[in-house]
Amino acid sequence: MPETLQNAGRRYSGLVGRDADRQYVPAPMRRDVRLLGDLLGEVLRESGGQGLLDDVERLRRAVIAARHTEQASQPGTLRAIGEMVAAWPLDRAEAVAHAFTVYFHLANLAEEHQRIRTLRERDAGDQPVRESLAQAVAGIRAEHGSGRVSGLVAGLRVHPVLTAHPTEARRRAVTEALRRIGALLTSLDDGRLGASERAETRRRLREEIDLLWRTSALRAAAMQPLDEVRAAMTAFDETLFRVVPALYRLLDRALAGPASGRVASAAPPFLRFGSWIGADRDGNPFVTAEVTRQTAAIQAEHVLRALQNATERIGRSLTVAASGGTAPGMVQALAAARQAHPELVAEIMARAPEEPFRAYLLFAARRLRATRASLPDPPGHGLDQPGQEPDGPG
């Protein structure tokens, strides 16, 4: 029986260079690629039959053999591969190409997870991780003193600017599917999982890979400015909203050490975000004043929803009783809220009596929701909602 794509993961080191020793592909990464390759092979066989899987394997073996022989550059070798592909009907050629696209999406995902493992292993000791904020602060402090560190931090400004990529063809649906597969792959690293939990995770992985295989990889139409805006806000939902607080905490720990979290932060709010997307007047005739207005509405909706979810989540868990002492600032804030919105505050206080912190945060969450409701509704607003609303950095 010919080797199938299910065995491709076992030969992944060959895909990245057969002349390289297998030790350069760590065992956990080989395991992940093997698992993902197995599952994709199952999906291909079920979807397109054994014939599709055989054609994928024939092409894979031919290309690998050509790459690692002296005849790789000879016209006859490449011509034979071209003739193999040309003999397929168009729909079969498209299916084989799509199978390779999905496979390398999955292999790249396994590689990203291995990089995360490596970074976590480096962070397992007491010493600052190489090239980390902690190492930078410790190095500057040791060489120039704490005063130099304070001066640099006081003047720190980082201003990332998001830009559009009109040539980006990959759909958000594909990106979301890969994100879900990545989360399931991460869960398999949990040594506490039992056999039944691992079996369920494998089932869900197969389900997601099947969905990825059946999802059209390319957009049917070129991206428009508002498509670019929504793609960028996906990055905000899934990455920026969680990473930014973590970055501030990392710097605060590097500066304050054990006192971090118990004293005021020494770092100012140094991050400032900008975006060209949906607002850049660079000659694009599709970017109009109306598009920019809709861009602002989409961005505001995502930011406000993220803040609302985070505020409500923290509010529901911050059940500090008033008997433990309430800061004067909180007393004043609640009094101002009660004066401005007496009925709303009374409703919340009835459900959270003697819990001023919880009451105020739930009040803030309700106000954020009301602000969201007042936003203009951009076209396609219903399609703008992400699969999982951001709820803060956790």
N, C-alpha and C positions, 0 to 999 in steps of 0.2 A: 504494500500500500504506500503510495507516495507520501512524502512528508507534507504536512498541512501547515496552514498559518498558525494553528494551535501550538506548533513546535517552534514557531519563529522566535518566540521569546527566549527559548533555550539557546538560540543561536544569535542572540542580540549583539554579543560582543563582535560577531562577524559583521553585522550591519554597520557598526561604528568603526570597523577597521580590523580585518582578520589578522593583520600582521602585528596587532597589539595583543599583549598578554591579557588573559581573562581577568587577571587581578585588577586591571584598570576599570572594570565594571563591577562595582561592589555587589556583594551577594543580595542585599535587600532590593537593590534596583533590578537585578536579574529576576528576582522573585516577582516583583511587581509587573515587569514587562511580560514575564511568562503567564501570569494570571490574566492580564489584560488581553494578551494574544490568544490565550485559550478561549476566553469569553467571546472575543470578536470572531474567532473561527466558528464557534457554535452559532453565532448570529448569522454569519455568512452562509453556512450550510443550511440553516433553517429558512433563510430568506431567499437565497438564489440557488440552492441545491449544491450537491457535491461538485458539479461541473464548474461553478463559479469559483469555489475554493481551489479546485485543481488549476484553473487558469491563473489565479493569483499566485499560486505556488510556482508554477512553471516560469512565470515572468520574474518572480523574486529570485529563484535559483539561477536563472540565466544571467541576470544583471550582476548578481554577486560573483558568479564564476567569471564573467567578463572583466569585472573590476579587478580581480585578483589573479589574472593571468597576463602573460606578456602580450597576448593577442588582443588585449582590451581596446587598444587604439586602432586595430586593423579594421579596414572597412567591412570585411566579411563578417566579423563578429557582430558589429553593430547592425549590419544589414540583416543578419539572421533574426536578431531581436525585433527589428522593425517589421520584418515580414510576419513574425509571430503575431504582433499586435495588429498589423493591417489585415490579417486573416479573420479577425474577430468582427462580428457585427457591431455597429456603432453603440448599441445599448450595452453589449457586453464590455466593450472597451471603456465606456463611461463607468460601468459598475466596478471594473477592476481598478480604474483610477481612483474612484471614490473609496474603495477598500483600502488602498494604500494611504490615502489622505487621512482616513480615520485611524489607521494603525499608527501613523507617525504622530498624529495628535496625541494618542495614548502613550506612545513611547516618550514624547517630549514631556508629558505630564509626569511620567515616572521619573524622568531625569530631574524635573523641578522638585519633586518630593525628596529625591536623594540629596539635593542641595540643601533643602531645609533640614534634613537629618544631620548633615555634616555641620551646619551652623549650630544646631542644638548641641551636638557633641562637643564642639569647641567652647560652648558656654556652660559646660558642666563643672568647671573648676572654680577656684577662688579668684584667679587672676582675670583682669579685663580681657575681653575678646579682642583679638587683633583687628585693627581698623574700626573699632567701635567708638562711640561717644565717650564711654568710660575711659578707654585707653588714651584718647586724645586729651581729655581733661587732666588725667593723671600725668601725662607726659609734659603738657604745658606747665602744670603746677610745679612739677619737679625741676624743670629747667628755668622757668621764669618767675615762679612764685604765684601765690593766690591772687595778688593784685592784678596780674596780667590776665588771669582767667576771668576775673570779674569784669575787667574792661572789655575783653573780647565778647563776653556774653551780653553785656549791656548794649553793644553795637551790632549784635547779630541780627541779620535780616536775610530771610530766604523767601524768594518770590517765584514759585513755580508758575508757569503759564501753560495752560492746556491749549493744544492746537488740534485742528481738524486734520483728518487724513481721508480726503475724498476717494482715494483709491482703495481704501479698506473694504474688502468684499465680504469678509467673514461676518456672519449674522450674529446678533446677540443671542439668538436661540442656541447656536453652537457654543458660544462662550459660556452660557449658563449651564449647558449640559456638561461641559468639561469641568466647570466649578463643582457641580454635584458629584461627578465621578471622583474628583480630587478629594472631596470631603469624605467619601466612602473609603477611598484608599488610605487616607490618614487614620480612619477609625480602625483599620486592620493592624496598625502598629500598636494598638492598646493590648498589652499582654494579659489584661484581665478578662478579655472576651472568652466566653465559653464556646463549645463546639456549635451549639445551635445558633448563637449570635453570629459566629463567623459564617455559617451557612446562610443565614438571612442576609448578611452584608454582601456575600457573593451573589445571591439572587438579585439584590437591588443593583449591584454593579452590572450584572448582565442586562437587567431591565434598562438601565441608563445607556449602556453601550448600544443596545438595540435601538433605543430612541435616537441616539446620535447618528447611527447608521442610516436610519430612515428620514432624518432631517436634511433638507436641502442645504448644502454647504454654502451656496452662493446666493446673493440677493438677486431677485428677479428684476429689480430696477436699480439704477444708480442712486447712491445716497444723496439725499437733499440736506440742506443745512440743519433742519430740525431733527433729522435722523442722526446727524453727527452730534447734536446736543444731547440726545437721549443716550447715545452710546457713551459719551463722556460722563453722564450722570450715573450710568451703571458702574463706572469706575469709582465714582464718589460713594455710591451706596455700599459697594462690596469691599472697597479698599480704603479710600481716603478718610472716611468718617471713623474708621476703626484705628487706622495707622497713626493719625495725627495725635490723638491723646496718648498713645503708647510712646510716640517719639518724645513728647514733652515729659512724660514720666521717666523715660530713660535718661534724659539730660538732667532732670531734677535729682535722680538718684546719684548720677555721676558728680553733681555739684555738692549735694547736701549729705550724701552717705546715709547712715542709719537715721538721720533726722528727717529724711525725705518723707513728705506727707504730714509731718507734724509742725513744720515751720513754713512760712510763706516761701513760695518758689523764688529762686534767685534769677530765673530766666524770664525775660519779658515775652509777650506773645510775638514771636519772631517770624511766624509763618504768615504769609499773605498770598492768597491764590488769585490768579488772573486767568482769563480765558479769551482766546480769539474766536471761539466757536460760536457761530450765530451772530457775530457782531463785527467781524473783520471787514472793513470796507476796502478790500484789495482788488476790486474790479469784478468780483463775483456778482453777476447780475441777480442771483437768487437770494442774496443777503440784502434784505430791505429793512426799513425801519420797523415794519410789522413783524418780520422774522425776529428782529432783536427784541421786540416787546414780548413775543411768545417765548423766546429763549429765557428771558428774565423770569417769566412766570413758571416755566418748567424747572429752572434752577431753584427758585424760591420754594416750589412745592416739595422738591426732594430734600432740601435743607430743613425746612420746617417739619416735614414728616419725621425725619431722622431725630431732630431735637425733641419733638413731641413724644416719640416712642421711648427715647432714652430717659426723658424727664418722668414719664409715667412709670417706667420700670423701676427707676430709683425711688420714686415717691412711694410706690407700693411696698418697697422693702425697707424704707427708712422709718421704722416704727419706734423712734426715740420718744419716750414719754416726757411730758412737760415737767414732771417731778424731778427729772434729771437735770433740770436747768435749761433755760432757753436764752440764747444770745439776744442782746438788746436789738440788734439789727433785724433778727427774725421777728421779734415782737412788733417792731415798727412796720415791717413789710406786710405782715398779716393784717395789721390795723389798716394800712392803706388799701389792701385788697378788699377788706370787709367794707370799707367806705365806698369804694368804686363799684363793687359787685356784691352787695349784701346777700342776695338770694343764692348766688352760686357758692359763695364761701360758706353760708349756713348749711347748704346741702352737703358740701364736702366735710365740714366739721361734724355733721351728724353721723357720718360714716367713719370719721377718724377723730373722735373726741380725745382731747388731751394729748394729741400727737401733732404738734405744730409744724414740724419739718415735713412730715408726710402730707399734711393738709396743704401747705404752701406749694409744694412741688406738684401735687395733683391739680391745684388751682392753675399753676403755670402751664401744665399740660393742656388743660381745657382752653386756656387763652391761646396757646399755640394752634390748637385745632380750630378755634374760631378764626384766627388769622389765615390759616390755610383755606378755610371756606370762603374767605373774602377775595381770594386770588382770582384773576381772570382764568377762564377755562380754555387752554390752548387746544388747537385741533388735534385729534387723536389722543386726547388726555387719558382716555380709558386704557389705551395701549401703552401708556407711559409708566404704568405701575410695575415695579420689579416683582420678581417671583417671591422675594423675601424682603420685607421692609427692614431697613437698618434700625437696630435698637440700641446702638451704642457699642463701645468697645468691650463691654463685658467685664 
